[in-house]
Amino acid sequence: MSDKNDESELKYCVYCGAELEEDRVYCPKCGKLVVKAKDKKEKGSEESSKRAYKQKEVPGRECPECGSIIKSRILKQCPICNSKLTEPPLAETEPKEEETGFIFTGEKLRPQIRLKKESWNLREGLNVVGNSILIYIAVYFIIFTTISYFIQSPPGTITIFDILVGQIPEVFLGLYPVVYILSKNHSYEKLGLNLGNRQLILAGFIGIAGGITLYFINDFMEIVIELFKSVGFNIFAEVENYFASYAQSLQAAEFYWIILFAILIITASISSEMLFRGTFHNTLKEKFGKTLRGKAVSILLVALAVSLAYSILFLIFNFPIGIYFLLLYFLINLILGIIYELNGNLANSIITYTVYNLIILLMMIYF
C-alpha cells in the first residue's frame, strides 16, 4: 500500500521527464516551472473552439436515380450512377458569441463592458445618468448666464419668461439616454417602454389615477406647511409667497404663453422619466435584483437622489423652500417608482407625471 501511495504522489516534468514529488512547483533537474501539459492543451482547445464558428453537420443529398445519400458539397453528380445531383443547401453556421476584451483606463487594465440591448449594467447606466446630469448643468448654466443677463427680472418677482426658461433644462434631461440607445442600436425595452395598444390604454388609466394621487400629495404638503406655521415656523410662509407669485404670473400671461408652457411641461415630464425611471431606476434594479426587495431598494434610492438633486439649490440659497421641495419630490418620486413597477411600463410614470403637472397648471390659472 505504501509503494502505491508513493507512486501516486509522483509526477513528471513536462520538459525533461524527471520524476517530481506532488508538492514540487519547479523541476530540480531543469529548473523550469512545472505545468500540466494536458490542462494547457485542453485550455487551448477550449479557447480556439470559442473563437471559431461552429459549423453544423452538412445535410446529405439523395440521388434521384439510385437513392444514395451524398454528403459531399463538391460533387455535382452521383459517384455511383453518374446522375446529376441537386445544388447543395447553404452551410449554416452558428453566430459567433461576442467576447469581451480589455481596455486601458489610466494605468489599469480593466475588462471591457459587455453591453446588452434590453437591459442596463451598472457602469453603463451610471455613465448615462452622469452624462445627462452634466448636460442639464451645462444647459442651465448657459441659459442663466446669457439669456437672464439680458432680461433681468425685478427682485422678488417671477415673470412668465422666468417660468418658461426654467423648464428648458428639464427638456434636456432624458435626451442623452434616447440618443445613446439609438446610436448603439439598442431596444427601447431598455428604458422599460412598452407602446403596445393594450399597454398604452392601461397606462392611460393608471396615469390618470396616479396623477390625481400626486395632486392630493401636493395638497397634503400644503397641510404640512400650515402645521409648521402653527407651531411657530413662520419662515415657511415664503413657500406660499413663492407659489402665489408663480400663479399670478401664469394668470397674467397671454394664452399662447400658457400653451407653450404646457408643451414644455409635457416634454419635460417625458424627458425626466426617461432618465430617472427608464435609466437610473432600471440600472439599480439590475444591480439589486428584480425581487420585491430589490425593486423597493431601487425606488427608495431613486426617490432620495432625485429629491436631493432638485432641492439642493433651494436648500443652499433658500432654506425653507428647500425643505418643502425635498419632502415633495421625495414623495412624488416614491409614488412614480411604485406606479412604474405595477407592470414595468415606463408609459405609466410618464402619463402620471404629465397629468400631475397639467393639473397643477390648471389649478394655478383658474383657482
C-alpha positions as CSV (number, residue, x, y, z in Angstrom):
1,M,0.0,0.0,0.0
2,S,2.8,2.4,0.9
3,D,4.5,1.8,-2.5
4,K,1.3,2.6,-4.4
5,N,0.8,5.8,-2.3
6,D,4.4,6.9,-3.1
7,E,3.8,6.3,-6.8
8,S,0.5,8.3,-6.8
9,E,2.3,11.2,-5.2
10,L,4.9,11.3,-8.0
11,K,4.5,13.4,-11.2
12,Y,6.8,14.1,-14.1
13,C,8.4,17.2,-15.5
14,V,6.9,18.1,-18.9
15,Y,10.2,19.4,-20.2
16,C,12.9,16.8,-19.1
17,G,10.7,13.9,-17.8
18,A,12.3,13.8,-14.4
19,E,10.2,12.4,-11.5
20,L,8.8,15.0,-9.2
21,E,7.1,14.9,-5.9
22,E,3.5,16.1,-5.5
23,D,4.4,19.4,-3.8
24,R,7.1,20.4,-6.3
25,V,6.5,23.5,-8.3
26,Y,9.9,23.8,-10.1
27,C,11.8,20.8,-11.6
28,P,15.0,20.2,-9.6
29,K,16.7,18.9,-12.7
30,C,16.0,21.6,-15.4
31,G,14.7,24.3,-13.1
32,K,11.6,25.1,-15.1
33,L,8.0,25.7,-13.8
34,V,6.0,22.5,-13.8
35,V,2.9,22.8,-16.0
36,K,0.4,20.2,-16.7
37,A,0.6,19.8,-20.5
38,K,-2.8,18.2,-20.6
39,D,-4.5,21.1,-18.9
40,K,-2.8,23.6,-21.2
41,K,-3.9,21.7,-24.3
42,E,-7.4,21.4,-23.0
43,K,-7.5,25.2,-22.2
44,G,-6.1,26.0,-25.7
45,S,-8.6,23.8,-27.4
46,E,-11.5,25.4,-25.4
47,E,-10.3,28.9,-26.4
48,S,-9.9,28.0,-30.0
49,S,-13.4,26.4,-30.1
50,K,-14.9,29.6,-28.7
51,R,-13.3,31.8,-31.3
52,A,-14.1,29.5,-34.2
53,Y,-17.5,29.3,-35.9
54,K,-19.3,26.1,-35.0
55,Q,-20.3,24.6,-38.4
56,K,-23.3,22.4,-38.4
57,E,-23.2,18.9,-40.0
58,V,-23.6,19.1,-43.7
59,P,-27.0,17.7,-44.8
60,G,-26.9,14.9,-47.3
61,R,-28.4,14.9,-50.8
62,E,-30.3,12.0,-52.1
63,C,-29.6,10.7,-55.6
64,P,-32.8,10.8,-57.7
65,E,-31.8,7.7,-59.6
66,C,-30.2,5.2,-57.2
67,G,-31.2,6.8,-53.8
68,S,-27.7,7.1,-52.5
69,I,-27.0,9.8,-49.8
70,I,-24.2,12.1,-50.9
71,K,-22.8,14.3,-48.2
72,S,-20.1,16.0,-50.2
73,R,-20.8,19.6,-51.2
74,I,-18.3,19.5,-54.1
75,L,-19.8,16.6,-56.2
76,K,-22.3,17.6,-58.9
77,Q,-23.2,14.1,-59.9
78,C,-23.7,10.8,-58.2
79,P,-20.4,8.8,-58.0
80,I,-22.4,5.5,-58.3
81,C,-24.8,6.1,-61.2
82,N,-23.5,9.4,-62.6
83,S,-26.9,11.1,-62.2
84,K,-27.0,14.8,-61.8
85,L,-27.4,16.0,-58.2
86,T,-29.4,19.0,-56.9
87,E,-27.5,22.0,-55.7
88,P,-26.3,21.6,-52.0
89,P,-28.0,23.8,-49.5
90,L,-26.1,26.7,-48.0
91,A,-24.0,25.8,-45.0
92,E,-25.4,27.2,-41.8
93,T,-23.1,28.4,-39.0
94,E,-23.9,29.3,-35.5
95,P,-23.5,33.1,-34.7
96,K,-20.2,33.9,-33.1
97,E,-20.5,34.9,-29.5
98,E,-19.3,38.4,-28.6
99,E,-16.2,38.2,-26.5
100,T,-15.3,40.9,-24.0
101,G,-11.8,42.2,-24.4
102,F,-9.7,44.5,-22.1
103,I,-9.3,48.3,-22.2
104,F,-6.8,50.6,-20.5
105,T,-8.2,53.2,-18.1
106,G,-5.3,55.3,-16.9
107,E,-2.7,52.8,-15.8
108,K,-5.1,49.9,-15.2
109,L,-6.2,47.1,-17.5
110,R,-10.0,46.6,-17.0
111,P,-12.4,44.2,-18.7
112,Q,-14.5,45.7,-21.4
113,I,-18.1,46.2,-20.5
114,R,-20.5,43.7,-22.1
115,L,-23.5,45.7,-23.3
116,K,-27.0,44.3,-23.5
117,K,-29.6,45.6,-25.9
118,E,-32.5,45.0,-23.5
119,S,-31.1,45.9,-20.0
120,W,-28.5,48.2,-18.4
121,N,-25.5,47.1,-16.5
122,L,-24.4,49.3,-13.5
123,R,-21.4,51.1,-15.1
124,E,-23.2,51.7,-18.4
125,G,-26.3,53.1,-16.7
126,L,-24.5,55.3,-14.2
127,N,-22.4,56.7,-17.1
128,V,-25.5,57.6,-19.0
129,V,-27.1,59.2,-15.9
130,G,-23.9,61.2,-15.1
131,N,-23.6,62.5,-18.7
132,S,-27.3,63.5,-18.6
133,I,-26.8,65.5,-15.4
134,L,-23.7,67.2,-16.9
135,I,-25.8,68.2,-19.9
136,Y,-28.5,69.5,-17.6
137,I,-26.0,71.6,-15.7
138,A,-24.4,72.9,-18.9
139,V,-27.8,74.0,-20.3
140,Y,-28.8,75.5,-17.0
141,F,-25.5,77.5,-16.8
142,I,-25.7,78.7,-20.4
143,I,-29.3,79.9,-20.1
144,F,-28.9,81.7,-16.8
145,T,-25.7,83.4,-17.7
146,T,-26.6,84.6,-21.1
147,I,-30.4,85.0,-21.6
148,S,-31.0,86.0,-18.0
149,Y,-28.2,88.5,-18.3
150,F,-30.0,90.5,-21.0
151,I,-33.5,90.2,-19.4
152,Q,-33.4,90.7,-15.7
153,S,-36.5,90.4,-13.6
154,P,-37.1,92.7,-10.6
155,P,-36.0,91.1,-7.2
156,G,-38.7,89.0,-5.6
157,T,-40.8,88.6,-8.7
158,I,-41.4,85.8,-11.1
159,T,-42.2,86.6,-14.7
160,I,-43.6,84.3,-17.4
161,F,-40.2,84.4,-19.1
162,D,-38.6,83.1,-15.9
163,I,-41.1,80.3,-15.8
164,L,-40.6,79.3,-19.4
165,V,-36.8,79.5,-19.2
166,G,-36.8,77.4,-16.0
167,Q,-38.4,74.5,-17.9
168,I,-35.8,74.3,-20.7
169,P,-33.1,72.4,-18.8
170,E,-35.7,69.8,-17.8
171,V,-36.3,69.1,-21.5
172,F,-32.7,68.0,-22.0
173,L,-32.6,65.6,-19.0
174,G,-33.7,62.5,-20.9
175,L,-32.3,63.4,-24.3
176,Y,-28.9,61.7,-23.8
177,P,-30.4,58.2,-22.9
178,V,-32.5,58.3,-26.1
179,V,-29.6,59.3,-28.3
180,Y,-27.4,56.7,-26.6
181,I,-29.9,53.9,-27.3
182,L,-30.3,55.0,-30.9
183,S,-26.6,55.2,-31.5
184,K,-26.0,51.7,-30.1
185,N,-29.0,50.3,-31.9
186,H,-30.4,49.0,-28.6
187,S,-34.1,48.3,-27.9
188,Y,-36.5,50.7,-26.2
189,E,-37.2,47.9,-23.8
190,K,-34.0,49.0,-22.1
191,L,-36.0,52.0,-20.9
192,G,-38.9,49.9,-19.9
193,L,-41.1,51.5,-22.6
194,N,-43.9,49.4,-24.0
195,L,-46.1,51.2,-26.6
196,G,-48.5,48.4,-27.5
197,N,-52.1,49.3,-27.8
198,R,-53.3,47.5,-24.7
199,Q,-50.3,48.6,-22.7
200,L,-51.0,52.3,-23.6
201,I,-54.7,52.0,-22.7
202,L,-53.8,50.5,-19.4
203,A,-51.0,53.1,-18.9
204,G,-53.6,55.8,-19.6
205,F,-55.9,54.7,-16.8
206,I,-53.0,54.2,-14.4
207,G,-51.5,57.5,-15.3
208,I,-54.8,59.5,-14.7
209,A,-55.3,57.8,-11.4
210,G,-51.6,58.3,-10.5
211,G,-51.7,62.0,-11.5
212,I,-54.7,62.6,-9.2
213,T,-52.9,60.8,-6.4
214,L,-49.9,63.1,-6.8
215,Y,-52.1,66.1,-6.7
216,F,-53.5,65.0,-3.4
217,I,-50.0,64.6,-2.1
218,N,-49.3,68.2,-3.2
219,D,-52.4,69.2,-1.1
220,F,-51.0,67.2,1.8
221,M,-47.8,69.2,1.6
222,E,-49.8,72.4,2.0
223,I,-51.2,71.0,5.2
224,V,-47.7,70.3,6.3
225,I,-46.8,73.9,5.7
226,E,-49.8,75.1,7.8
227,L,-48.7,72.7,10.5
228,F,-45.2,74.1,10.7
229,K,-46.6,77.7,10.7
230,S,-48.9,76.8,13.6
231,V,-46.0,75.7,15.8
232,G,-44.0,78.9,15.1
233,F,-42.1,78.3,11.9
234,N,-43.4,81.3,10.1
235,I,-40.5,81.2,7.7
236,F,-42.5,78.6,5.7
237,A,-44.7,81.4,4.6
238,E,-42.1,82.1,2.0
239,V,-43.2,78.9,0.2
240,E,-46.7,80.2,-0.1
241,N,-45.5,83.6,-1.3
242,Y,-43.3,81.8,-3.9
243,F,-46.2,79.8,-5.4
244,A,-48.6,82.9,-5.1
245,S,-46.2,84.9,-7.3
246,Y,-45.8,81.9,-9.6
247,A,-49.6,81.6,-10.1
248,Q,-50.0,85.4,-10.6
249,S,-47.5,85.3,-13.5
250,L,-49.4,82.5,-15.2
251,Q,-52.8,84.1,-14.7
252,A,-51.5,87.4,-16.2
253,A,-49.8,85.7,-19.2
254,E,-51.2,85.6,-22.7
255,F,-52.9,82.3,-23.8
256,Y,-50.1,81.4,-26.3
257,W,-47.6,81.6,-23.5
258,I,-49.7,79.1,-21.5
259,I,-49.8,76.8,-24.5
260,L,-46.0,77.0,-24.8
261,F,-45.6,76.3,-21.1
262,A,-47.9,73.3,-21.3
263,I,-45.9,71.9,-24.2
264,L,-42.7,72.4,-22.2
265,I,-44.2,70.7,-19.2
266,I,-45.3,67.6,-21.2
267,T,-41.9,67.4,-22.9
268,A,-40.0,67.8,-19.6
269,S,-42.2,65.2,-17.9
270,I,-41.4,62.6,-20.6
271,S,-37.7,63.6,-20.5
272,S,-37.3,63.3,-16.8
273,E,-39.0,59.9,-16.6
274,M,-36.7,58.7,-19.4
275,L,-33.7,59.4,-17.2
276,F,-35.0,58.7,-13.6
277,R,-37.2,55.6,-14.2
278,G,-36.1,54.5,-17.6
279,T,-32.3,54.7,-16.9
280,F,-31.5,55.2,-13.3
281,H,-34.2,53.1,-11.8
282,N,-33.7,50.2,-14.2
283,T,-29.9,50.3,-13.7
284,L,-30.3,50.0,-9.9
285,K,-32.9,47.2,-10.4
286,E,-30.4,45.2,-12.5
287,K,-27.9,45.7,-9.6
288,F,-30.1,44.9,-6.7
289,G,-32.3,42.3,-8.4
290,K,-35.9,42.2,-9.7
291,T,-37.3,40.7,-6.5
292,L,-39.7,42.7,-4.3
293,R,-36.8,43.8,-2.1
294,G,-34.6,44.8,-5.0
295,K,-37.4,46.9,-6.5
296,A,-38.1,48.6,-3.2
297,V,-34.4,49.5,-2.7
298,S,-34.3,50.9,-6.3
299,I,-37.4,53.0,-5.7
300,L,-36.1,54.5,-2.4
301,L,-32.6,55.3,-3.8
302,V,-34.0,57.0,-6.9
303,A,-36.5,59.0,-4.8
304,L,-33.8,60.1,-2.4
305,A,-31.3,61.0,-5.1
306,V,-33.8,62.9,-7.3
307,S,-35.3,64.8,-4.3
308,L,-31.8,65.9,-3.2
309,A,-30.9,66.9,-6.7
310,Y,-33.9,69.1,-7.2
311,S,-33.9,70.7,-3.8
312,I,-30.1,71.2,-3.3
313,L,-30.1,74.7,-4.8
314,F,-33.1,75.7,-2.7
315,L,-31.5,74.2,0.4
316,I,-28.4,76.3,-0.2
317,F,-29.9,79.6,-1.2
318,N,-33.5,79.5,0.2
319,F,-33.7,77.1,3.1
320,P,-37.4,76.8,3.9
321,I,-38.4,76.4,0.3
322,G,-35.6,73.7,0.1
323,I,-37.2,71.6,2.8
324,Y,-40.6,71.8,1.1
325,F,-39.2,70.7,-2.2
326,L,-37.1,67.9,-0.6
327,L,-40.2,66.4,1.0
328,L,-42.4,67.0,-2.0
329,Y,-40.1,65.5,-4.6
330,F,-39.3,62.5,-2.4
331,L,-43.0,61.6,-2.1
332,I,-43.6,62.3,-5.8
333,N,-40.7,60.1,-6.9
334,L,-41.7,57.4,-4.4
335,I,-45.2,57.2,-5.9
336,L,-43.8,57.3,-9.5
337,G,-41.5,54.4,-8.8
338,I,-44.3,52.3,-7.4
339,I,-46.6,53.2,-10.3
340,Y,-43.8,52.2,-12.8
341,E,-43.3,48.9,-11.1
342,L,-47.0,48.0,-11.3
343,N,-46.3,46.4,-14.7
344,G,-42.8,47.7,-15.6
345,N,-44.1,50.0,-18.3
346,L,-42.5,53.5,-18.4
347,A,-45.6,54.9,-20.0
348,N,-47.3,54.6,-16.6
349,S,-45.0,57.0,-14.9
350,I,-44.7,59.3,-17.9
351,I,-48.5,59.8,-18.1
352,T,-48.8,60.1,-14.3
353,Y,-46.2,62.9,-14.1
354,T,-47.6,64.7,-17.1
355,V,-51.2,64.6,-15.7
356,Y,-50.0,65.8,-12.4
357,N,-48.1,68.8,-13.8
358,L,-51.1,69.7,-16.1
359,I,-53.5,69.6,-13.1
360,I,-51.1,71.9,-11.1
361,L,-51.0,74.2,-14.1
362,L,-54.8,74.4,-14.4
363,M,-55.3,74.9,-10.7
364,M,-52.8,77.8,-10.6
365,I,-54.5,79.5,-13.6
366,Y,-58.2,79.1,-12.7
367,F,-58.3,78.6,-8.9
